[in-house]
């Protein structure tokens, strides 16, 4: 078990670290101190989950032991040792200007002291450039030259690894001052320059790095006192261009603007080059046009967040390396996007080096590693790293907040629920929002709602402490809660839940407050003039190319509110700024008093929050996305690591600060390519929809449930054993969180324990009314509400039991509330009234229809090639050991039937049939969908086919479940969809004997055309 260390800060932030906490052979923190500096190692230590210990839970640590994973970075340690000796000797073998700066930065009497990690990075750069060649350490430059020749086409790169929040911008300012002042003092010294190109991954960092311009009012040279007063004049001779890597993309030439695409095609037909697009040299001239033309000396490049700049490999390097082609799905898309952007950045620097010349490229990053799909092993440290101040170093020096993650809870299962959140909710969240649909008022998966409420409960305590503090009285801004989502649809879903939304009420609409009061943008039935929660799309904001229309639509209310506030603050019309500029200004000023974003308490981000975002008020982070690598985990957590206070205590140390993190599953990572554990790859088959087979496309509805239109009359309920319901305890009501060191804390959902049965009955009745009791126009039959409340309370009293630890309040969580409402609805009947009951579909809230277009995945199972005339998808996957022969028989039979226009195996199709069994709503996935040849004047007709085989179970529960699936498919799903009419006519058949496959299919097709019930249930 990891030791409990109340105060992890053991080193001064202004001196070289002298001690470090030790880890045991399992990689757990101990309370033993080593009286030396921590070596540079390629691993990330994180708190180990306590839950599930003593059980047979296999982890990656069962395969590779910790000792193998902790690889020393020998080059970094050797350079560090040489720099330390040089520092102790008071910096010999440097110019007088350099020595003056180094002594100025290391002066212990300075009021505005430079952090040691910042000094060490700058010292290392100086040592390599000036001192190493003169004192027998030429090996450093030789090693870098060899590494850069192998990995960077000879670009002279030197990388510094610094934990997020350790002050990389200060280091860039120190490097600029060192180079510029030396060049002005000795114009003919070829080691120095005064021209600098600063390249960033996006416009947010680009704009923030204006502090590196000596002419800027908020420049770091004065703010951080980096240059003696008498050297200010020479420093102003620095020429600095700050750009984002997107500027390396070739643009249309002046001649090419305004010419239509067809005209360009006509004029360039047969030509090798496009005269309407910049050449590489023209791109370089544009990017560097702000430099004076009087000098043509080489430049120095500073790459901020330099892990985005690399030369990828088409062929894998190392046993565990992967390329794009080795990946699939979202991982492949993300890798392709990363590699494409890295290629633009890298090739842009190569063009500059060829045309102008680059003296040195200084890379700065908290995570200078190769990622999955780059052609290198995931997490492989850039070989040209020369200095390392890791996250653990920063924690032990108090330079950053200590991230605390969930390590234990009371939810069912061995996984810590809010640590591995995506594995529990990912499949339940929408991938897209079809046109004409809305997310307003839709519930969240239970685990996600539980995580939000639990983390919010802790935020509310932090907010209360801030509100009553002297800091708040002085005008300091509130703590900030950030949510990182995987796509626009999910972020909008979370944003509406958190901040409130507009809901249609018949012909009018009303504003519904957010579920988390401190984050609600709705008050007294109106939008707040100053939003507390903002929705941002980091990728779109970073490109500098404006916002897409769909995002502008969902963020319209907040954009207009901030536009009005901007106008009020500046006295200038808000219309002068475009939407992206408004949102970027809000985002960049979160946590800054007197600025547009000062009142923001919650940020919901569509993708990774902007790197370089320097808000130091972040205290809570929730990840609602997959994390394909541990480096992504560290980058997300990095958004919350910047300290709020830099005041030292009586011992000259900082006091600990913490960031609470859910949904970001840290674990150990191995980042050295040596001693890899190669595992044989089984051959994969790509199963996908083929574009030129579109005639065989099948479109189908997606249902969340069924609504029974019943005649008016008083409602009653007849509850039986089948309506008994046990409230589960699979959502954590308390969660223990820890950092790798420091204090622990417990978060809870105490608000749920205080809910009363009558309040729960009202919530259940409201859900039933809106889901199941609408009139022909889709409006709720509100006069039925009292009956529904009475029935819900009757169900709570008669049918509900509770798993140990569960409470009635758990039924107010959206996911359980929906399940319970459907359970009650099945028992309701009207006492009287004309008309007959009629089933209609409740379409899936996020995506009401699907098609075979979406199929694209890889499998190692056996497959059967399909007839391109009959199947949109290229293969049928055969389930079971070594394939399922009966599924193959079914596919071959469907291809041979002349009545069949198209068929598809229901695999990765996202088609399912919701049904209820054992007091639970479940999802049934039948085997095949079939579209019949359409007869003249007829509607489209489809057949759902289940291949059950001859297996007959003697288990009564399994027989009952099988019967529930088939009954629901035939009598509810098909009936509801057929009554709707928008998807033609549907039928269902279950084949239990492969010998009779063709006969049963012929019979079912005839009955479907005759609109007659289809038989075929197993006896």
N, C-alpha and C positions, 0 to 999 in steps of 0.2 A: 504494500500500500504506500502511496506517495505521502511523504512527510508533510505535516501541517506547519507551514512557516508563515507566521503572521506578517512579518515585514521582510519582503524579499530584497529590499534595496540595501546593498552592502558596499557599494563603491561610490565615490564622488563622481558627479557628471563632468567635472572639469579636470580630472587627473586620469592617468592610465589605470585601467582596472588592475587591482592587486589580488582579488579573491574571486572565487566563483563557487556556486552550489554544485555539489557532485550528484551524478546520476548513478544508480546501481546497474547491474548487468541486464536488468529488464527494461532499462530506460526510464525508471521512476526517480523522481527527485528525492534526495535524502536531505537530512538536516546537517550534513557534514560539509564543512567549508574547506576548500583547497586554497592554500595561501599563495597561489600563482594565478596568472591571467588565464582565462578560458581559451583553449586552443581553437583554431578555426576548424569547424567540423561541418560536414554536409548532412545535416539532419535537422528536423524541427521537433523539439520536445514539446509535448502537450500533456495536459492532465489526462490520466487514463480512466476510462469509465469503470466505476465500481460495480455497476449492475451486472448480474449474470456470472459473477465470479464463482468458481467452484463447479460450474456447469460445463458441458462439452460444447463450448462455443469456439469454433475455430476462427482465428484471426490471421492476418498476414504474418504476425510475429511467430506463429507456429512454424512457419516455413523458413524464415531467415531471422537469425538471432540479432539482437541489438548491436552486439559487438561488430558484426559484419556491416550493419547499416551505418555505423558511426565512422565515416571515412575522414581521415585528417586531410585538410587542404595544405599539403606540404609547401607548395610554392608561396602561399599567403603567409604561413608561419615563418618561413625563412626570410621573406622580405620584411615582415613585421619586426623580426629580431634585429635585422641590419638597420632599420630605421630607428629603433629604440636606442641602439648604441650610438648612432649618429646624433640623435637628439640629446643624449646624455653628454656628448662631447661639445654641445652648443653649436651644432650645425656647421661643421667645417666644409670647405670646398664648394661654397656657393658665392654668388655675387654679393656685394655690400647691400644692394637694394633688397635682395631676397632675405639676407640675414636680419635686416631691420624689420621686415614684415613678420618673419617667424618669431622674433623676440617680442614684437608688439602683440601678436596673437596669443603667445604663451604667458604674458605678463599676469601674475597672480593678483596684482593690485588693481587690475582693470575693474571698472564698475560693471561693464557689459561684457562678461567673460565669454570666450568662445568654448563651446563644448569640446571635450577631448576627441570625441569621434570625428568632429568636423576638422579639428587641427590635424589629426592623424591622416585623414584622407588627403588633405592638401600637402602635408609633409611628405607623404609617399610619392605624390606626383613630382614634387620638387626634388626629392632624393633621386628618383629615376632619371630625371632630365639633367640635373646638375652634378650631384655628388657621386652617384654610382660609378660613372666612367673614370673618375679621378681617384677612387680609393679601392680599386680592385674588384668591383662588383658589376663588371660589364656583363656578367652572366644573366642579369635580370633583363637587360635590353635584348640580349641575344635570344633568350627564351621567349620573350614577347614577340620578337620578329618571326621566330619559327612558328609560333602558335597562330599569329595573324596571317602568315602565308598559307597555312593549312586551312584555316576557318574563315578568313575574311578577305581573300584575294589580295592580301598584302596591305589592306587598310591598317594604319598604325593605331590600333585600339588599345586603350588602357581602362580597365573597369574597376569601379569602387562599389562594394556591397555595403549598403547602409540601411538599417531597419527604417521602416516607414515612421516618420515623426522625428527622425534623428537630425534633420536639417540639411538635406542635399542642396537646397538653393543657396544656403550660406556657403557651402563648399564651392559651388560654381562661382559665386562672387569672389571668393578668395583666389581661385585660379585665374579669373579675369584680372584681378588687381595685380597678382604676381607677374603675369605675362606682360601686361600693359606697361607697368612701371619700369620693368626691366628693359622693354623695347624702347621706351622714351629715353631712358638713361643711356642705353647703348644701341643706337639704331642699326648698327652693322652686325650685331650679335644674332646669328641665324637660329639660335635656340629659341628665340622669343618672337612674338607677334603682338599686334594690337587689334587684330581683326578676328571676330568671333561669330560663328554661326551656332545658334542654340536651336536644337530641333526637339520638338515635343510630340506626344501622341495625339494631341487635340488642342482645340482653341481655348479651353479653360486654362490649361497649364500655360499655353502661349500668352494669354492675357495676364495671368498672375506673375509670370516671369518678367514683366516690365520692371519689376524691382531690381533687375540686374542692369538696367540702363542708368548710368550715373546722372542723367538729366531728370530722371523721374523724381517727383516730390517724395515718394515713399521708398526711395532706393535703399537697398540693404547695406551699402557701404557706410552710409551715415547712421541708419537705424541700428545696425549691429556694431558700429564703430570699428570697421575693418581696415581703415586706412588712416595713418597719421594726417593731421590737418594740413601740413605743409606739402603733402603729396596729392592733394585734391586737384590741383591744376593739371598735372600730368595724367591723372586718371581719366580726366574728361576727354583725352585724345583717343580713348578706346572706341572702336567702331563695332557695333553689336547689332546683329540681325536675329530676331526671334521669330521662328515660324513653326507651324505644325507640318508633319511629314507629308500631308496631303498636297502641299505646294510642290512636291516633286513630281506629281502627276502631270503629264503633258497637257497643255490647254490648247484650245483653238487659237490659231494665229489671228492677227487683225484682219487679214484678207479672208479668213475662213468664216468670220462672224457674219451672220445674215444670209449666208448661202445655204440653200436647202440641201437636205441630205441627198436627194436624187441628183441634183446638179453636181454635187461633189463626186458621187459615184461615176457619173458620166465623164467628168473631167479627169478623174484619176484612174480610169479603167486601164489595166495593164501596167500601171506604174508600181514601182517597188515601195516608194515613200509617199506619204500623204502630205502635200504641200500646205494643207490647211491645218495641220497639227504641228506644234512645236517640235523641233529637233531637241536632242539632249542638251546641246550647247545653248540653244535658245532658252530652255528651261533653267539652266544654270545662270545665265545672264539675268533672267527675271528674278530668281530667288535672291541673287546677290547684288541687285541693282542699287541698293542703298549704300554699298561700300564705295568709298571714293575711288575714282579711276586713276588717281595720280600714282598709286602704288599697286604693284601686282604681286606682293609677297603672299606666301602661303597663309592659310587661315587655320585656326583651331576650332574644332567642332565639339560642342557639349551636347551629348545625347541624354535628355532627361527621360526617365522610365525606359532605359535602354534595352530592357528585355524584349521590346517590340522590334528591335532591329537585329536581324541576323540573316545569314545566307542558309536557307534550308537545303536539305539533301534529297535528291530524287530516290536514292537508294539508302537503306537504313545503315547506320554506323553503330555497331555494337549489338550484342545479343538481344537486349531489351528495347532496342530502338524501334520506332514506328514511323511510317510515312502516312500521308493522307489515304493512300490506297489500302492501308491496313485497317482503317477505321470505318465506321458506318453511322448512319443516322445523324443525330445532333452533334456527336463528337466529330464526325467527318466535316460537317458544315463549319463548326467552330475552327477546326484545324485549317481548313481551306481559307477561311477569312483571315486568320492570324498569319498564315504563310504569305498570302497575297499582300497584306499590309506590310509585313516585314520585308518582302521583296521590293516594294516601292521605296521604302526607307533606305534599304541597303544599296539598291542600284542608284538612287539619287546621290548618295555619298560617293559612290564610285565615279559617277559622272563629274562631280565637283573635283574629286581628287585628280582625275585625268585632265580637266581643263584648267583648274586654278592651282591645285596642289593643297594637300592637307598635311599640316605639321604633326598633329596628334588628334585623335578622337578620344575624348574623355567620356566614358559611359558611367552613368549613375543610376542605380536601381536597388530596391530592397530585395529583388528576386531576379538576379542576373542568371537565369537558368533557361535551358531549352525546354519547351513544352511538348506534350504528346502530339505526334504527327509531324514534327519538324525534321525527322530523319535521324534524330539523336535520342538517346534514352531520356525519358521524362525526368526532369529535375536535374539533368547534367549541368553542373556549374560551368559558365563560360570560362574556358581555360585562361583567358587574359585578365582574370580578376587578380588584383594585386593587394587589395585591402578589404578587410571584412569586419564589420561591427554588426553582429547578428541581433536577432530579436531578444535572445536570452541575455546578451551583453547589455542591450538597451534596458531590459527589465531590471537587471541587477544594478544598473546605474541610475534607475528611476527616470530615464529620459522619455519613456513612453508609458501609456496606460497598460495595465496587465489585463489581457483578455481572459475572461472566465467563461467556460462552456459547461453545459450540463454533463454531470457525471453519474447521476442517480435520480430515480423517481419512483413513483408507486404505480405506474402504468403496467398493464399485463405485458409480458414478453421480456426477453433478455436485452433488447436494444434500448438505449436511452431515447425516449420518444422525440424530445425536442432537439437532440443532437443530430439524429438521422431523420430529419423531418421530411425531406424530399422523397425518401423511400416509402413513406406512409401516405403522402398526398399527391405525388406527381401524376399518377394515373387518373386521379379524380379531378384534375384541373383542366380548364379548356386550352386547346392549342390555337384556336382562332375564334373570331366572332363573326358569324355570317351576317351579310347585309340584312337590315330590317329587324335585327334582334337587339336586345338590350340586356345588360347585366344588372340593371338597377334592382336592388332588393333581393338578389340571389344570395343564398347562404354559402358559407365556406365549408370545406371538409372539416370534420370534427377536430382532427389533430391540429390543423392549421388555426382554427378559431381558438382552440385551447392554448396553443403556443402564443398567439397574439395577446390573448387576455392575460396569460401568466406573465409574459415579459412586460406588458403594459402595467400590470399591478405593481411591479418593481419600479417602473418608470414613474408612476404616480407618487411613490414615496420619495424618489429622487427630486421630482418636481416640487413637492412640498418643502423639502429641505432647502432647495434653491430659493423658493418664494419667500421663505422666512429669513434668508441669509442677508448679510451685509452686501454681498456681491449683487444681489438683485436690487437692493436699495441704491447701489452705485450705478445701476443701469446696465449691468452685465446681462447677457442673454440667457434664455432657459436651456436646459439639457435637450439633446436632440436624439430622436429614435429614427433609425433608417431601416427600410425594408428593400431588399434586392430581389426582384422577380425575374422570371425567365422570359416573359414576353409581354406585349402590350395588353393582351386580354386579361392575363392574370393580374397584372399591376392595376388595371382598372377595377377588377373585382375587389382586390384588397383595398384600393383607394376609396371606393364607395363604402365599403364596410367601415373603414376607419374614419372617414371625413364626412359622410352623408351623401345624399343623392336626391335627385328629383324623380318622383314617382307619379305616374299617371293615375288619376282617380276619375274614371269616366271621361267626361269632356274637359275636366280641369286637372291640374297637377298640384302636388304639394311637396315641400321639402322635408325629407326625413333626416333627422340628426344622425351623426356617426355613432357607432356603437361604443367608441372609446372617447368619453366626453372631452378630455384635454386636447384631443386631436380633431374634434368636430369642427367643420367649417360652416355649420348651420347653427344659428342661435335665434330664438324667438321667431321661428318660421321664416327666417331670411338668411341669405348668404352673408357671412361676416365680411366686413370691409377689408380686413387683413387676414387672409387665410392662415390657419395654423398648420395645415398639411398641404404639401405640394406633390404633384406627380410630374416626374421628369423622365425623358428618354435620353440617357447619357450618350448613346451612339450618335443619335441625330444632332444633339447639341455640340458634340465634339467635331463633327465633320465640317461645321461652319457653313453648311449648305441649306440651312433652313429646316423647318419641320414638315413632316408629311401631313397630308390633309386629315387622315384618320386620327392621328395623335392630336392635331390642333383642335379637332372636334371634341374629343373627350376631355381636353384640358382647357376648353374655352372659358369656363367660369373663373378659374384661377388666373388665367392670362389677363382677362379684363380687369379683375380686382387689382392685380399688381400694376397694370397699366395706369389705372386711376390713381393708385398710391404714388407711382412714379411722378405723375403729373402734379399731384399735390405737394410732393417733396421738392421738386425742381422748379415748379412754375412754368414748365414747358409742356406742350401737348404730348400725351403719351403715344399718339399715332405716329410720331416721328421714329419710333423704334419698332422693328418687326417682332413677331412673336418669339422667335428663338432668342433674340437679344434680351428681351424682357425676362424670359425664363433663365437664361444663362446668368444674368445679373442677380436674380433672386438666389439661384443655386450658389453662386460664387460668394455671396455675402451672408449665407447662413452662419449664425453665431457672431456676427459683427454688429456691434451697437451702432445705431444711427444710420444703418444701411437698409436696403430694401428687404433683405432676408432676415432681419433681426428677430422677427416674431415667429419664425418657422420652428415648429416643435417636431414635426414628423416629415420625412422625405420618403416617398415611395418611388423607387427607380425601376425603369423597365429593364435595365441591364446592369452590368457592373458599374458601380458609381465611379465617377470620373477620378482617374489617377491624378494626384496633385491637388485634389480638393483639400483645402487646408483648414476646414472647420475643426476647432479643438473642443467643441462642446458635445460631440457624439458620445453617448453613454450606453446606448442599446442598439444592437444590430440583429436583424432577423433575415436569414437567407431562405428564399422560396424559389429555389432553382437547383438543378443538378450541378455538382462540382466535379468536373472531369479530372482535376488534378489538385494536389495539395497546394500548389503554388497559387491557384485561383482562390483557395481558401485563405491563404495568407494575404492575398491582395485585397479581398473583401474586408477581412478583419482590420487590415491596415487603414481603412477609412475611419476607424474609431480609435486609433492609437495615439493621436496627438494630445499631449498634456494640456490641461487648462491653466495650471499654476506652475511657475518656475521659481518659486521662492524656496530657498533652502532652510532647513531647520537648524537647531543649535549645533548639530554634528556636521553641518555642511552638506547634508543629503536632502534630496527631495522626499516628500511624503508620497506614499503609494496612491495612485488613482486607478480605477477599474473601468473596464468596458464589458458589459454583459452581452453574450453572443449566443443566439439560438440558430440552429439549422445550417451551421457551417462545420462539417464533420472533419475536424483535424485528425490526423493520425501520423505515425512516423512515415517518412519517405526516405528511400535510398536514392542517392543522386550521383553515385559513382558508377561508371560503366564497367569497372572491373568486378570480378567475382559475381557476375550476374547469374540469375537462376533461369537458364533458358528452358522454356516449356514448349514441347512440340505443338505446332499449330495444326488443328484439324482442318481439312479442306472445307472451304465455305462456298455456298452457292448464293448468288444474289437473286432474290425473288422480288420482282417489281412489275408494275404496269408498263406495258410497252406502247410507246406513242402511236406507232402505226397500226395498233390493234384497237383504236378508239371505238370502232363499230361494235365491239364486244363489251363496252362499258356498262356497268350496272350501277344505278343510283338507288339508294334505299333510305328510309326514314330512321332517325335515332330517337328512341323514346326514353323518358325518365319514369313513366308510369301511365296510368289510365284514369280517365274521368268517367264516371257513370252519370249521365244526365237523367235525373229522376223527376217525377211529377211533384208539384208543390204539395205540401202537407206537413204536419208535425213529424219530426224525425225521432226515431227510437233506435236503440241498438240492442242486439242480442249477442252478448259476449259468451263465448265458449272456451274450451281448453286451447283451441288454436289461436286465441287472441291473448293468451298469457304472454307477458313480456318481462324479461329480466334486464334492468338497466345495467349495461356492462361497465366495467371499470378499466377501459382500455385507453382513456385519455388521462394523462398525468395531472393530478390535482396538486401535487407538490413536486418541485424539481430542485435538486441540489446542484449548484454551480461552483466551479473552482477554476482558478488559474493554475499554471504549472507550479507556481508558488504564491503565497499570500493568503488572505482570508477567504473562507468559503461563505456562501450565502444561500438561503433557501427562498425560492419563489413559490407562490401558491395561488390557487383559484378560490380563495375564501369567499368571494362574492357568490359563487354558485351554491355554497353550503347554506346561504341565508335565504334562498328562494323558497316561497311557500307554495303548497299544492294548488291553491286557487290561482296564483299568478301563472303557474305552469299550465293549468287548464286553459286560461285565457290565451296563452301563446299557442297552444296546440289547436285551439278552436280557430284562431286567426289563420294559421297555416292551412287547416282543412278548408276553410271558407275560400281562400284564394286559389287553392289547387284544385279542389274537387266540386265546388258548388257555384259555378258561374252560369249565367243565362246565355242565350243564343248569341248575344252581342259580346260575350266575354267578360261581362261585369259581375262581380260577386253578388250573390243573393243575400244581402246583409240582414234581412229579417230572420234568417236561419241561425244567426250567431248565438242567441241565447240557448237554443237547442244544442248547438255544438259544444258550448261551454259545459252544459249539464252532462252531456255524454262523455266529454273528455274527463270531467271530474269522476264520473262513474267508473270509467276505465282505470283511472289512477287508483281508485279505492279497491276495485275488484280484481284487477288483472296484473298489476305491476308489482314485481319484487325487485330487489336490489342486490347486485353482487357486493361482496365485502368492500367497503370504502365508497361505494357509489351513493349518490344522493338524488333526490327528486329534481334538484336544480340542474343536473346534467342533461335533462330533457329539454332545456332551453338552448343548448348548443345546436346550431342549425342542422347538422347532419343527423343527430339522434331525433331531433324534432320532426324532420321529414319522414324518417322511418316510422316513428310513433304515430304520426298523423295518418299515414297510409294504413297502418295496422288497425286503427280505430275505424277508418273509413270503410274497410271491408265488412265491418259488423253493422253498419248503419242501413236502415230501411225506412221509407216513408210510411206513416200509418195509413194515409189515404191520399187520393188525388188521381185525376185522369191521366192517361198516357202510359207508355211503357218505358222501362229503363233502356238506356242506349249507351254503349261504350264509345268513348272518343279518346284520341291519344293526347298525352301530355308530352310534347316534344322536348328533347334535351335542351336545357336552358342555354348552353353555349353554342352547340352546333347541331341544329335540328335535322340535318341530312348528311349523308356521306356518300362516297362513291369508290369504285375500284382505283381511281386515279391516285389515291393516297398510299397504295401498297408499295413499299420499298424497304427491304430488310435483307439481312444475311442469315443463313442457317447452315448448320452442320448436319442436319437430318437428311435422310434420303428424299429425293424429289422425283417428280415425273414431269417431263416436258409436256406442255399443253398445245392443243391445236390453235394456231393463231386466228383461225376463223371463229372459234367458239369461246376463247378465254382472253380477256384483256391482260391477265397476269401470266408471265412466262412459265411458271412452274406451280405444281401442286405439291405442297409439303406433306409427306407421309409420316404421321405421328406414330409413336410407339417404337419399341426396340426393332431396329433394322427396317423400319417402315411399316405401314399399315396396308396390307394387301386389299382389304375391303374398301378403303378410301380410293385406292387405285382403280378398283372395279367400278366404283361409282363414277369417278371422273371419266373413265373410258366409255361407260354407258351413256353419260350425258353428252359426250362428244358425238356419239353415234346416233342419237335421237334426232330426227328431222324437226320435231316440234320445238327443240331447244335452240334459241337464238344465241344465248350466252350463259356461261356459268362461272363461278369462282369459289375457291375454297375460302372459308371464313377464317383467315389467318392474317393477323395484323390489319384487319379490315375495319376494326372498331364497330362491328355490328353485334349487338346483343339484345336479349329479351329480358326485361326486368320481371321478376316474379317473387312471390313471398312464400317462404317456407321456414318453419321453426321460429316464427316471430321476427324474421329478418328479411329485408329486401335484398335479393341476390341477383346476379347477372348470369344468364344462360347464353352460351355461345353455340348455336347449332353449327353443323358442319359445312353446308353448301348453300349458296344462293343461286337461283336459276331464273333467267328471264326467258319467257316463251316467245316464239315467233308471233308477231302481232298480226291479227286478222284484220281485214278491211273494216273500218268503222268501229273497231273495238278499242277498249282501253288497254294500257299495258298490263300484263299479268306476270306475276312472279311466284315462284315456289320456294319455300324454305325446306331444306332436306336435312334430316338427322340420320346419321349412320350409326346405329347402336350395336350392331353385331349380334352374335347369338348368346352373349354373356347374360345369364339370368342370376340376379342376386337373390339370396334368401334373407338379406337384411331388410327388415321392415322399413327402417328409416330411409334407406337408399331407394327402395321401391316407391315410397311416398314422395321423395324428392323428384324422382324421374317422372312420376305422374303429374306433380305440380308444374314441372317445366313444360310438358306436352300440353296440359290443359290450358296453361296461360298462353302458350304460343298460338294455339288454335282458337280458343274461345275469347281471349282478351286482346292479344296483340293483333292478330289478323282481323278480328272484328272491329277493333278501334281504328286501324289504318284504313280498312275498307269503308267504314262509315265516314271517315274524313274525306276520302275521294281524291285527294291530291296526288296519291302515289299509285293509282290504279287498283287492281285487285290482287290479293295475296292469299296463298294457302300454305298449309304445313303438312308434311308427311314424315313419318318415322319408318325407316327401313330396318328390319330386324334380321333379315335373312338374305345374304348376298345372292342366293340362287334365284330369288324372286325379284331382284332389283328392277329389271326392265319392265316386268309385268306390273309391279306396284307403281312405278313412275308413270307408265301409260295411263293407268287407272286414275291416278291423282291429277294428271294434266287434263284428262277429259272432264273430271268432276269440277276442276277449277274453271274451265271454260263454261261449264253449265251452271256456275254459281251455286254448286251443291256442296254440302259438308264433305270433307275428305276424311276417310277412315284411315286406319293404319296404326292405331295405338297398340302397344304390346299387350298381350293378354296375360 
